[in-house]
Amino acid sequence: MDIFRLDGKRALVTGASGGLGLHFAWVLARQGADVRLAARRMAELEQAVDAIRGAGLKAEAVALDVTDPASVEAAFAGWAPGIVVNNAGIARSGAALTLDDADWQAVVDTNLTGVFRIAQAAARAMKGAGHGGAIVNIASILGHRVAGGVAAYAAAKAGVVQLTAALALEWARHGIRVNALSPGYIETDINRDFFATEAGEALIRRIPQRRLGHPQDLDGALLLLASDAGRYITGVSLPVDGGHLISSL
């Protein structure tokens, strides 16, 4: 038996209209899950769902804004997942001295409060349906160590790490596991040009494996935390970063 299989499981992935969220949706669907892709951009979601279904897998789309409590409530109405990948997030960069309230609030509302809002709604649905589940919050190595110019993002992701442990403690009695996945620097369409610059190449040299991660490098950790393979794991924040967090100061 493949303990990483997800047949018969309902899964929700937030921020699934592109990037890592869409990648995670594909990973879960390929393992047999019935995946609900959630984001604000319905046109992109529908295209993604069509592609996943075209591969003979199970998927559906739902409009969801993690900063809107009514939107979150509607997404869970009459539906209880067994797996949630809490991926929706945004970034704002710039010096802390000039960071304005609106940018700070936008990052915290999405990356921390939004994560709590989704986790709470999922846990209520799981408990109401009489079954447990697995919640995987997407944190970051910037929740464990810091870099310049990302104060709001780093603070929010550090909050996700601690929130994960707090929720895991409270919800273990309900059979709900809560863990965090903390990616390092993962190459995507958005950052590829930067990492080709001199500054980007210098950053890569500080990673002990001397390379960027790729989305598929996260697959094993995601499936461990989402599947029965990780049934005795809860409250952890798992870095997948090529050793970046243990690099010399």
C-alpha positions as CSV (number, residue, x, y, z in Angstrom):
1,M,0.0,0.0,0.0
2,D,1.3,3.5,-0.9
3,I,0.8,5.5,2.3
4,F,1.3,8.7,0.3
5,R,-1.8,8.1,-1.8
6,L,-4.8,10.4,-1.2
7,D,-7.6,8.5,-2.9
8,G,-11.0,9.4,-1.5
9,K,-9.7,12.6,0.2
10,R,-11.1,16.0,-0.4
11,A,-8.4,18.7,-0.6
12,L,-8.5,22.5,-0.7
13,V,-5.6,24.6,-2.0
14,T,-5.7,28.4,-1.5
15,G,-3.8,30.7,-3.8
16,A,-4.2,28.0,-6.5
17,S,-4.6,30.1,-9.6
18,G,-0.8,30.0,-10.3
19,G,2.7,29.5,-8.9
20,L,3.2,27.1,-6.1
21,G,-0.5,26.9,-5.3
22,L,-1.3,25.5,-8.7
23,H,1.7,23.2,-8.5
24,F,0.5,21.8,-5.1
25,A,-3.0,21.3,-6.6
26,W,-1.5,19.1,-9.3
27,V,0.6,17.1,-6.8
28,L,-2.5,16.3,-4.7
29,A,-4.6,15.5,-7.7
30,R,-2.0,13.1,-9.1
31,Q,-2.1,11.3,-5.8
32,G,-5.8,10.7,-6.1
33,A,-7.3,13.6,-4.1
34,D,-10.4,15.5,-5.3
35,V,-9.0,19.0,-5.3
36,R,-10.8,22.2,-4.8
37,L,-8.7,25.1,-6.2
38,A,-9.4,28.4,-4.5
39,A,-8.3,31.9,-5.3
40,R,-9.7,35.3,-6.3
41,R,-9.0,34.9,-10.1
42,M,-11.7,32.6,-11.4
43,A,-10.7,32.8,-15.0
44,E,-7.2,31.4,-14.2
45,L,-8.8,28.8,-11.8
46,E,-11.2,27.5,-14.5
47,Q,-8.3,27.1,-16.9
48,A,-6.3,25.2,-14.3
49,V,-9.3,23.0,-13.4
50,D,-9.8,22.2,-17.1
51,A,-6.2,21.1,-17.4
52,I,-6.3,18.9,-14.4
53,R,-9.6,17.3,-15.5
54,G,-8.1,16.9,-18.9
55,A,-5.4,14.7,-17.4
56,G,-8.2,12.4,-16.0
57,L,-7.9,13.8,-12.4
58,K,-10.5,15.4,-10.1
59,A,-10.7,19.1,-9.6
60,E,-13.1,22.0,-9.1
61,A,-12.8,25.8,-8.7
62,V,-14.1,28.0,-6.0
63,A,-13.8,31.8,-5.6
64,L,-12.1,32.6,-2.4
65,D,-10.5,35.8,-0.8
66,V,-8.8,34.8,2.4
67,T,-9.0,38.4,3.7
68,D,-12.9,38.3,3.5
69,P,-14.6,36.3,6.2
70,A,-17.8,36.0,4.2
71,S,-15.9,34.6,1.2
72,V,-14.2,32.0,3.4
73,E,-17.5,31.0,5.0
74,A,-19.0,30.5,1.6
75,A,-16.1,28.4,0.3
76,F,-16.7,25.9,3.2
77,A,-20.5,25.9,3.2
78,G,-21.7,22.3,3.2
79,W,-18.3,21.0,2.4
80,A,-15.6,19.5,4.6
81,P,-12.1,18.8,3.4
82,G,-9.7,16.2,4.7
83,I,-6.6,18.2,3.5
84,V,-6.0,21.9,3.4
85,V,-2.9,23.6,1.8
86,N,-2.9,27.1,3.2
87,N,-0.9,28.7,0.5
88,A,-2.4,32.1,-0.4
89,G,0.1,34.9,0.3
90,I,1.5,38.2,-1.0
91,A,4.8,40.0,-0.7
92,R,5.7,43.6,-0.2
93,S,9.4,44.6,-0.1
94,G,11.1,47.8,0.9
95,A,12.8,49.4,3.9
96,A,11.0,49.2,7.2
97,L,11.5,52.9,7.7
98,T,9.4,53.7,4.7
99,L,6.9,50.8,4.9
100,D,3.4,52.3,5.1
101,D,0.5,51.0,7.1
102,A,-1.4,49.8,4.0
103,D,1.4,47.6,2.8
104,W,2.1,46.2,6.3
105,Q,-1.6,45.5,6.8
106,A,-2.1,43.9,3.4
107,V,0.7,41.4,4.1
108,V,-0.4,40.5,7.6
109,D,-4.0,40.3,6.6
110,T,-3.3,37.8,3.8
111,N,-0.2,35.9,5.1
112,L,-1.1,35.5,8.7
113,T,-4.8,36.4,9.5
114,G,-5.8,34.7,6.2
115,V,-4.0,31.5,7.2
116,F,-5.7,31.5,10.6
117,R,-9.1,32.2,9.0
118,I,-8.8,29.3,6.5
119,A,-7.4,26.9,9.2
120,Q,-10.2,27.8,11.6
121,A,-12.9,27.3,8.9
122,A,-11.4,24.0,7.9
123,A,-11.1,22.7,11.4
124,R,-14.7,23.6,12.2
125,A,-15.8,21.8,9.0
126,M,-13.7,18.7,9.8
127,K,-15.0,18.5,13.4
128,G,-18.5,19.1,12.2
129,A,-18.2,16.2,9.7
130,G,-16.9,13.9,12.4
131,H,-13.5,13.3,10.9
132,G,-10.0,14.7,11.3
133,G,-7.7,16.0,8.7
134,A,-4.4,17.6,7.7
135,I,-3.7,21.3,7.5
136,V,-0.5,22.3,5.8
137,N,0.3,26.0,6.3
138,I,2.9,27.4,3.8
139,A,5.4,29.4,5.8
140,S,8.9,30.3,4.7
141,I,12.5,30.2,5.8
142,L,12.0,33.9,6.3
143,G,9.8,32.9,9.3
144,H,12.9,31.4,10.9
145,R,15.6,33.8,9.8
146,V,15.4,37.3,8.3
147,A,16.6,39.3,5.4
148,G,16.6,43.0,4.6
149,G,13.6,44.7,3.2
150,V,10.9,42.1,4.0
151,A,10.0,43.0,7.6
152,A,6.2,42.5,7.1
153,Y,6.6,39.3,5.2
154,A,9.1,37.8,7.7
155,A,7.0,38.8,10.7
156,A,3.9,37.3,9.1
157,K,5.6,34.0,8.2
158,A,7.1,33.8,11.7
159,G,3.6,34.2,13.0
160,V,2.5,31.3,10.8
161,V,5.2,29.1,12.3
162,Q,4.0,29.8,15.8
163,L,0.3,29.7,14.9
164,T,0.9,26.2,13.4
165,A,2.2,24.9,16.7
166,A,-0.6,26.6,18.7
167,L,-3.3,25.1,16.5
168,A,-1.7,21.7,16.4
169,L,-1.8,21.6,20.2
170,E,-5.4,22.6,20.4
171,W,-6.8,20.5,17.6
172,A,-4.9,17.2,18.1
173,R,-7.8,15.9,20.2
174,H,-10.0,16.3,17.2
175,G,-7.7,14.2,14.9
176,I,-6.6,17.3,13.1
177,R,-2.9,17.6,12.3
178,V,-1.5,21.1,11.6
179,N,2.0,21.5,10.2
180,A,3.9,24.1,8.2
181,L,6.1,23.7,5.1
182,S,8.8,26.4,5.0
183,P,10.3,26.6,1.5
184,G,13.6,28.2,0.8
185,Y,14.3,30.1,-2.4
186,I,12.3,28.3,-5.1
187,E,12.8,29.2,-8.7
188,T,9.6,30.5,-10.4
189,D,8.6,32.6,-13.4
190,I,8.4,35.6,-11.1
191,N,12.0,35.4,-9.6
192,R,13.9,33.7,-12.4
193,D,15.2,37.0,-13.9
194,F,16.5,38.2,-10.5
195,F,18.4,35.0,-9.8
196,A,20.2,35.4,-13.2
197,T,21.6,38.8,-11.9
198,E,24.9,39.2,-10.0
199,A,22.9,39.8,-6.8
200,G,20.8,36.7,-7.4
201,E,23.8,34.5,-8.1
202,A,25.5,35.8,-4.9
203,L,22.4,34.7,-3.0
204,I,22.5,31.2,-4.6
205,R,26.1,30.8,-3.5
206,R,25.1,31.2,0.1
207,I,22.8,28.2,-0.1
208,P,24.8,25.1,1.0
209,Q,23.6,23.0,-2.0
210,R,24.6,25.9,-4.3
211,R,21.3,25.9,-6.2
212,L,17.8,27.1,-6.1
213,G,15.0,24.8,-5.3
214,H,12.4,23.8,-7.9
215,P,8.7,23.4,-7.1
216,Q,9.0,19.6,-7.3
217,D,11.6,19.7,-4.5
218,L,8.6,20.5,-2.2
219,D,6.5,17.5,-3.3
220,G,7.8,14.9,-0.9
221,A,7.5,17.2,2.1
222,L,4.0,18.3,1.1
223,L,2.8,14.7,0.7
224,L,4.4,13.6,4.0
225,L,2.5,16.3,5.9
226,A,-0.8,15.9,3.9
227,S,-1.0,12.1,3.8
228,D,-1.3,9.2,6.2
229,A,2.5,8.8,5.9
230,G,2.7,11.7,8.4
231,R,-0.2,10.6,10.6
232,Y,2.0,11.0,13.8
233,I,3.5,14.3,12.8
234,T,1.9,17.5,14.0
235,G,3.0,21.0,15.1
236,V,6.2,21.0,13.0
237,S,7.6,23.5,10.6
238,L,9.6,21.7,8.0
239,P,12.2,23.6,6.0
240,V,12.9,22.6,2.5
241,D,15.7,24.9,1.5
242,G,18.9,23.1,0.4
243,G,20.4,23.8,3.8
244,H,19.9,27.5,3.7
245,L,18.8,27.8,7.3
246,I,21.9,26.1,8.6
247,S,24.3,28.2,6.5
248,S,27.0,30.0,8.4
249,L,26.2,33.4,9.8
